[in-house]
Amino acid sequence: MTWAKVVLLAVSAILSVAPLPLPVAVAADFDIVPKVSASWQYDSNYFLANFNERPVFTYLLQPGLDLGIETAKSSVRLDYTLNAYWYDDRDTVPPLERDASDDNYVGHTADLQMRYQAFDRLQFGLDDLFLVTRDPAQSDAVSNSILRLKYRLNALTPFLVYEFGPKFNVAVRYRNTKINYIDTDFGDSDENRGIFDLIYNLNRRNSIDLQYQYWQKNYDVGSDYTSNQVKLIFRRQMRAFDIIVGAGYQNRNFEDSNLDDIGKPTFNLTIDGEIIEKRRAYATFSAEQNLNDQSFSADYFLATRFGLSGGYEFTSKLSAGALGAYQISDYQLTSRKDKTFTVSGNVNYRLARWMALNVAVGYESRDSNIDGLDYDNTFVIASLNFFYELGRK
C-alpha cells in the first residue's frame, strides 16, 4: 500500500464516520497540526565500520501534517511526514569507496489510526503504518544490522476488543507486514500474524493478560518460518509509576530442514513514571528478551536488551533528557555474539509556543567476538521543530 493509498483510505474513513454536512447532534471535532522539522547531524563513523571510519554530515527536512476527526463513537487520525535526507562527506572519499551522497533519498512516514465503538462493550479498530526508510530498526525493534538499504514497510492491523464485563476483556488482532527492498529483492518478506489477548482485571489498578501469538514469515529469498509465542503479562498502575512485566516462551520452526528449530524463553519489564511530580522529573526502565524477526540470511539471534531514560523539565520552556541502551545479540545458528551500547543526552528549548530547538550528543559502540564487526561512533544532532495547531472545529 502506497502512502497515497493510505491518505485516500483515511479520507474515505473520515467521510464514512462523519458524513457532510454534519447534523448538529452528531457534530465532529476536527484538528489539524501542520509541522516541519529541520535537522543537522554529525557522525564520526557514518558507515559504522571497524576500519577506515568516515565522518559524514546529514541534513534532514521533515514537513508533515497531523490531522484527525472525532465523533461520539468514532475517531480517525492520520500523521504523515515526508523525510528528505542529504548526506555530505566531511573528508575526501577514499578511492573505490562510494560517496555518502549515494544514500540521499526521500522517505515517508504515514501512521493511520481508526477506532469505532460499535456498542458499549465492542470496539473495532484499524492501524496502518507505512514507511520508506533506510533505518533497519524500523523493520525490527532489536535489529543488529548496520546496512542502510532503502525499503518500504507496510503494517496493516485490524482488531476488535470486547468487554465481557468489568473483569474480562478479549482483544483479537491480525497484522500483515510487508517489507520490500527498493535497491534489491534480497530480504523482501511477507508476515501474517495473529494476536489474541485474554485480560483479567484483578481490580482498577491491576490486570493479568494471557497473550498468544502465531505468525508465518515468508521470504522471496531465504528460509520461511513459523513461530508460536505464549506470554503471561502483569500490569499495575501506581500513583506515580506504571509497571508491566511479562514472561513466556517462543518456538520457531524453519521450512529449511538444514536449519535447527529454535525455542527460547522471552520476557519483558517496563517501569515508567514520574520520579518527582512537582518538579516534573520522569524516568523509564525497560528490559526484554526475544528473538529478532527479520533476517537476510537466517542470522537469527536472541536479543537481551536493557534501556534507561529520563528527563527533567526545568521550566515550561527548558527541559533536558538522557538515555542509555545495552543489547546482547546471541546468534543461534552461528557462534557470533555482539554487545552493543548507546548513550546520549539532549537539551530542548521552546523558542515560542510553536517552535522548539533540540540539541543531542551521543555515543554508540559494538563489541563482537567476530573480527571486523566492532565499531564506534560519536554523533551530534541539532534540530529546529515547528508545529502549529490550527484549532478545533
C-alpha positions as CSV (number, residue, x, y, z in Angstrom):
1,M,0.0,0.0,0.0
2,T,1.5,3.3,-1.1
3,W,1.3,6.4,1.1
4,A,-1.2,7.9,-1.4
5,K,-3.5,5.0,-0.8
6,V,-3.1,5.5,3.0
7,V,-4.2,9.1,2.6
8,L,-7.1,8.0,0.4
9,L,-8.1,5.4,2.9
10,A,-8.0,8.0,5.7
11,V,-10.2,10.4,3.8
12,S,-12.7,7.7,2.9
13,A,-12.8,6.7,6.6
14,I,-13.4,10.2,7.7
15,L,-16.2,10.6,5.2
16,S,-17.8,7.3,6.3
17,V,-17.8,8.1,10.0
18,A,-18.7,11.7,9.7
19,P,-20.8,12.4,6.5
20,L,-21.1,16.0,5.5
21,P,-22.9,18.2,6.2
22,L,-22.9,17.1,9.8
23,P,-26.1,17.4,11.8
24,V,-25.7,19.4,15.0
25,A,-26.5,16.3,17.1
26,V,-23.5,14.4,15.7
27,A,-21.1,17.2,15.2
28,A,-17.4,16.1,15.0
29,D,-14.3,17.7,16.3
30,F,-11.5,18.3,13.7
31,D,-7.9,19.2,14.5
32,I,-5.1,20.0,12.1
33,V,-1.5,20.4,13.1
34,P,1.0,21.3,10.3
35,K,4.6,20.7,11.3
36,V,8.1,20.9,9.9
37,S,11.5,19.9,11.3
38,A,15.0,20.8,10.0
39,S,17.9,18.8,11.4
40,W,21.7,18.6,11.1
41,Q,23.7,15.6,12.3
42,Y,27.4,14.7,12.5
43,D,28.5,11.1,12.7
44,S,32.2,10.3,13.2
45,N,31.7,6.8,11.7
46,Y,28.7,7.1,9.5
47,F,29.1,3.6,7.9
48,L,29.8,2.0,11.3
49,A,33.0,0.5,10.0
50,N,35.6,-1.3,12.0
51,F,38.4,0.4,10.0
52,N,38.5,3.5,7.8
53,E,36.0,5.5,9.8
54,R,34.4,8.2,7.7
55,P,32.8,11.4,9.2
56,V,29.6,12.4,7.5
57,F,27.1,15.3,7.8
58,T,23.4,14.5,7.5
59,Y,20.8,17.1,6.6
60,L,17.1,16.3,7.1
61,L,14.0,18.2,6.2
62,Q,10.7,16.9,7.5
63,P,7.4,18.6,6.6
64,G,4.3,16.9,7.7
65,L,0.7,17.1,8.8
66,D,-1.2,15.6,11.7
67,L,-4.9,15.6,11.2
68,G,-7.8,13.9,13.0
69,I,-11.6,13.8,13.4
70,E,-13.5,12.5,16.4
71,T,-17.2,11.9,16.9
72,A,-19.1,10.4,19.8
73,K,-18.4,6.8,18.6
74,S,-15.5,7.0,16.2
75,S,-12.2,8.6,15.6
76,V,-9.7,8.8,12.7
77,R,-6.2,10.2,12.9
78,L,-3.5,10.4,10.2
79,D,0.0,11.5,11.0
80,Y,2.2,12.0,7.8
81,T,5.8,13.2,7.5
82,L,8.0,13.4,4.4
83,N,11.6,12.8,5.3
84,A,14.2,14.2,2.9
85,Y,17.8,13.2,3.6
86,W,21.0,14.6,2.2
87,Y,24.5,13.3,3.1
88,D,27.8,15.0,2.8
89,D,31.3,13.5,3.4
90,R,33.3,15.7,5.6
91,D,36.6,14.5,4.2
92,T,37.8,13.3,0.7
93,V,36.2,10.0,-0.2
94,P,38.9,7.2,-0.5
95,P,39.4,5.6,-3.9
96,L,37.0,2.7,-4.7
97,E,34.6,3.7,-1.9
98,R,31.1,5.2,-2.6
99,D,30.1,8.7,-1.6
100,A,27.8,9.2,1.3
101,S,25.6,11.2,-1.0
102,D,24.7,8.0,-2.8
103,D,22.4,7.4,0.2
104,N,20.4,10.6,-0.5
105,Y,16.7,9.7,-0.5
106,V,13.2,10.9,0.2
107,G,11.4,8.8,2.8
108,H,7.8,8.7,4.1
109,T,6.1,8.0,7.4
110,A,2.3,7.6,7.5
111,D,0.5,6.4,10.6
112,L,-3.2,5.9,10.3
113,Q,-5.4,5.0,13.4
114,M,-9.1,4.4,13.2
115,R,-11.5,3.5,16.0
116,Y,-15.2,2.7,16.1
117,Q,-17.2,2.0,19.2
118,A,-20.0,-0.2,17.8
119,F,-21.5,-0.9,21.2
120,D,-20.7,-0.2,24.8
121,R,-18.6,-3.4,25.0
122,L,-17.4,-3.8,21.4
123,Q,-14.8,-1.7,19.7
124,F,-13.4,-2.1,16.2
125,G,-10.1,-0.6,15.0
126,L,-7.6,-0.4,12.2
127,D,-4.0,0.7,12.3
128,D,-1.8,1.1,9.3
129,L,1.9,2.1,9.3
130,F,3.6,2.9,6.1
131,L,7.3,3.7,5.8
132,V,10.0,4.4,3.2
133,T,13.3,4.4,5.1
134,R,16.9,3.3,5.4
135,D,16.7,2.6,9.1
136,P,16.9,-1.1,9.8
137,A,15.4,-0.6,13.3
138,Q,12.1,0.2,11.7
139,S,11.8,-3.3,10.4
140,D,12.8,-5.0,13.6
141,A,12.9,-3.4,17.1
142,V,16.0,-5.3,18.1
143,S,17.8,-5.1,14.8
144,N,21.6,-5.5,14.9
145,S,22.1,-4.6,11.2
146,I,24.3,-1.7,10.0
147,L,23.1,-1.9,6.4
148,R,21.4,1.2,5.1
149,L,19.4,-0.4,2.3
150,K,16.2,1.5,1.4
151,Y,12.9,-0.3,1.8
152,R,9.2,0.1,2.0
153,L,7.3,-1.3,5.0
154,N,3.5,-1.5,5.4
155,A,2.0,-3.0,8.6
156,L,-1.8,-3.3,8.5
157,T,-3.6,-4.3,11.7
158,P,-7.3,-4.6,12.0
159,F,-8.5,-5.6,15.5
160,L,-11.5,-5.8,17.9
161,V,-11.8,-5.5,21.6
162,Y,-14.8,-7.0,23.5
163,E,-15.5,-6.4,27.2
164,F,-17.4,-9.3,28.8
165,G,-17.8,-7.2,31.9
166,P,-15.8,-5.3,34.5
167,K,-13.4,-8.3,34.9
168,F,-12.8,-9.9,31.5
169,N,-11.7,-8.3,28.1
170,V,-10.7,-10.1,24.9
171,A,-8.6,-8.4,22.1
172,V,-8.1,-10.1,18.7
173,R,-5.7,-8.6,16.2
174,Y,-4.4,-9.6,12.8
175,R,-1.3,-8.0,11.4
176,N,0.1,-8.2,7.8
177,T,3.6,-6.8,7.4
178,K,5.2,-6.4,4.0
179,I,8.8,-5.4,3.6
180,N,10.1,-4.7,0.1
181,Y,13.7,-3.5,-0.5
182,I,13.9,-0.9,-3.3
183,D,17.6,-1.5,-4.3
184,T,17.5,-5.3,-4.2
185,D,15.0,-8.1,-3.8
186,F,17.2,-9.8,-1.2
187,G,15.3,-9.7,2.1
188,D,11.8,-9.0,0.9
189,S,9.3,-10.6,3.2
190,D,5.6,-11.0,4.0
191,E,4.4,-11.7,7.5
192,N,1.0,-12.7,8.7
193,R,0.5,-12.6,12.5
194,G,-2.5,-13.3,14.7
195,I,-2.5,-12.0,18.3
196,F,-5.0,-13.0,21.0
197,D,-5.2,-11.4,24.4
198,L,-7.4,-12.6,27.3
199,I,-7.3,-9.9,30.0
200,Y,-8.5,-10.4,33.6
201,N,-8.9,-7.2,35.6
202,L,-8.0,-8.0,39.2
203,N,-9.1,-4.5,40.3
204,R,-9.0,-1.0,39.0
205,R,-5.1,-0.9,39.0
206,N,-4.0,-4.4,38.3
207,S,-4.6,-6.8,35.5
208,I,-3.3,-10.1,34.0
209,D,-3.0,-10.7,30.3
210,L,-2.7,-14.2,28.7
211,Q,-1.3,-13.5,25.3
212,Y,-0.8,-15.9,22.4
213,Q,0.8,-15.0,19.0
214,Y,1.1,-17.1,15.9
215,W,2.8,-15.9,12.7
216,Q,4.2,-17.0,9.4
217,K,7.2,-15.2,7.8
218,N,7.7,-15.8,4.1
219,Y,10.8,-14.6,2.2
220,D,11.4,-14.1,-1.5
221,V,14.9,-15.3,-0.9
222,G,15.7,-17.3,2.3
223,S,14.0,-19.8,4.7
224,D,10.4,-19.2,5.7
225,Y,9.5,-19.9,9.3
226,T,6.5,-20.3,11.6
227,S,6.5,-19.0,15.2
228,N,4.3,-19.6,18.2
229,Q,4.6,-17.5,21.4
230,V,2.7,-17.6,24.6
231,K,3.2,-15.0,27.4
232,L,1.7,-14.1,30.7
233,I,1.7,-10.3,31.3
234,F,1.0,-8.5,34.6
235,R,0.2,-4.7,34.6
236,R,0.0,-2.5,37.7
237,Q,-0.9,1.2,37.8
238,M,0.6,3.0,40.8
239,R,0.2,6.7,41.8
240,A,3.4,7.7,40.0
241,F,4.5,4.6,38.1
242,D,3.1,2.1,35.7
243,I,4.7,-1.4,35.8
244,I,4.4,-4.1,33.1
245,V,6.1,-7.5,33.5
246,G,5.7,-10.5,31.2
247,A,7.3,-13.9,30.7
248,G,6.7,-16.6,28.1
249,Y,8.2,-18.9,25.5
250,Q,8.7,-18.7,21.7
251,N,9.1,-21.7,19.4
252,R,10.3,-21.1,15.8
253,N,10.2,-23.8,13.1
254,F,12.1,-23.3,9.8
255,E,10.9,-24.6,6.5
256,D,14.6,-25.3,5.6
257,S,15.3,-28.7,7.1
258,N,19.0,-27.7,7.3
259,L,18.2,-25.1,9.9
260,D,17.7,-26.2,13.5
261,D,14.4,-25.0,15.1
262,I,14.7,-22.5,17.9
263,G,12.9,-22.4,21.2
264,K,13.7,-19.7,23.8
265,P,12.1,-18.1,26.8
266,T,11.0,-14.5,26.5
267,F,10.4,-11.7,29.0
268,N,9.8,-8.0,29.2
269,L,9.8,-5.5,32.0
270,T,8.8,-1.8,31.9
271,I,8.7,0.7,34.7
272,D,7.5,4.1,33.6
273,G,6.5,7.2,35.6
274,E,7.4,10.3,37.5
275,I,10.2,10.5,40.0
276,I,9.4,13.9,41.4
277,E,5.9,15.0,40.4
278,K,6.1,18.7,41.4
279,R,9.5,19.1,39.7
280,R,8.3,17.2,36.6
281,A,11.1,14.6,36.6
282,Y,10.4,11.3,34.9
283,A,12.2,8.1,34.1
284,T,11.6,4.8,32.2
285,F,13.4,1.5,32.7
286,S,12.9,-1.4,30.3
287,A,14.3,-4.9,29.9
288,E,13.3,-7.5,27.3
289,Q,14.5,-10.8,25.7
290,N,13.3,-12.2,22.4
291,L,14.3,-13.4,19.0
292,N,14.7,-11.0,16.1
293,D,12.0,-11.3,13.4
294,Q,13.6,-10.0,10.2
295,S,16.7,-11.6,8.7
296,F,18.7,-11.5,5.5
297,S,20.5,-14.9,5.7
298,A,19.0,-16.8,8.7
299,D,21.2,-14.8,11.1
300,Y,18.6,-15.1,13.9
301,F,19.7,-14.1,17.4
302,L,18.4,-13.9,20.9
303,A,18.4,-10.3,21.9
304,T,18.6,-9.3,25.6
305,R,18.1,-5.6,25.8
306,F,18.2,-3.1,28.7
307,G,17.2,0.6,28.5
308,L,17.1,3.5,30.9
309,S,15.9,7.0,30.0
310,G,14.8,10.1,32.0
311,G,14.3,13.8,31.8
312,Y,13.7,16.9,33.8
313,E,11.6,20.0,33.0
314,F,13.4,22.9,34.5
315,T,10.8,25.4,33.2
316,S,7.9,25.5,30.8
317,K,10.4,26.3,28.1
318,L,13.6,24.3,29.1
319,S,14.0,20.6,29.5
320,A,16.7,18.0,29.3
321,G,16.9,14.3,29.0
322,A,19.3,11.3,28.7
323,L,19.0,7.7,27.7
324,G,21.2,4.6,27.6
325,A,20.7,1.2,26.0
326,Y,22.6,-2.1,26.1
327,Q,21.9,-5.1,23.9
328,I,23.4,-8.6,23.8
329,S,22.8,-10.3,20.4
330,D,23.4,-14.1,20.8
331,Y,23.2,-15.7,17.4
332,Q,21.5,-19.0,17.5
333,L,22.8,-20.7,14.2
334,T,26.4,-19.5,14.5
335,S,29.0,-18.7,17.2
336,R,28.6,-14.9,16.8
337,K,27.9,-12.8,19.8
338,D,27.7,-9.0,19.8
339,K,27.3,-6.4,22.6
340,T,26.0,-3.0,21.6
341,F,25.9,0.1,23.8
342,T,24.4,3.5,23.2
343,V,24.2,6.6,25.4
344,S,23.0,10.1,24.6
345,G,21.8,13.3,26.2
346,N,19.7,16.2,24.9
347,V,18.5,19.7,25.7
348,N,15.2,21.1,24.4
349,Y,14.3,24.8,24.5
350,R,10.9,26.1,23.4
351,L,11.7,29.3,21.5
352,A,8.0,30.0,21.0
353,R,4.7,28.3,21.5
354,W,5.0,26.8,18.0
355,M,8.8,26.3,17.8
356,A,11.5,24.4,19.7
357,L,15.2,23.8,19.4
358,N,16.7,20.4,20.4
359,V,20.4,19.5,20.7
360,A,21.6,16.0,21.4
361,V,25.1,14.4,21.8
362,G,25.7,10.6,21.9
363,Y,28.0,7.7,21.5
364,E,27.4,4.1,20.3
365,S,29.7,1.1,20.2
366,R,29.5,-2.5,19.3
367,D,31.9,-5.3,20.6
368,S,31.8,-8.6,18.7
369,N,33.6,-11.9,19.1
370,I,33.9,-11.9,15.3
371,D,36.9,-9.9,13.9
372,G,35.9,-6.9,11.8
373,L,32.4,-6.4,13.3
374,D,33.3,-3.9,16.1
375,Y,32.6,-0.2,15.6
376,D,32.5,3.1,17.5
377,N,30.5,6.2,16.5
378,T,30.1,9.7,18.1
379,F,27.2,11.8,16.9
380,V,25.8,15.3,17.4
381,I,22.2,16.3,16.3
382,A,20.7,19.7,16.2
383,S,17.1,20.2,15.1
384,L,14.6,23.0,14.8
385,N,10.9,21.9,15.1
386,F,7.9,23.9,14.1
387,F,4.3,22.8,14.9
388,Y,1.2,24.9,15.0
389,E,-2.3,23.7,15.8
390,L,-4.8,25.4,13.6
391,G,-7.5,24.7,16.1
392,R,-10.6,22.5,16.5
393,K,-13.9,22.8,14.9
